[in-house]
């Protein structure tokens, strides 16, 4: 039987990476990551984020679905926070509502969505996903 403390996403991720290190974990039109690469990238992102956010806080993610986004989401978990993936296609009013509820000090996005984020009047720190890795 597996101990309760080992039943979490990071433990499962690391166990899978140990077993299938060089197999493809995720791919999209821009990149392909092996399990080993995904864990490493997520850990780097998590370390960077841990200097910018307090554990237990929400971290909104305004990115389209991609390999990079998955690494960011796992990095947020490594930082001891929880991610909220925001659909980039939702109306601005809905995104503002989500941001208002979360009341987060940071958001992770890409250069592509900076103008959209300005329209949302987000007052916290904007972190650019590729810069975190």
PyMOL commands that set and color helices and strands:
alter all, ss='L'
color gray80, all
select helices_A, chain A and resi 4-6+9-19+35-50+67-78+92-102+111-119+129-132
alter helices_A, ss='H'
color red, helices_A
select strands_A, chain A and resi 24-27+32-34+58-62+82-85+106-109+125-128
alter strands_A, ss='S'
color yellow, strands_A
deselect
rebuild
show_as cartoon
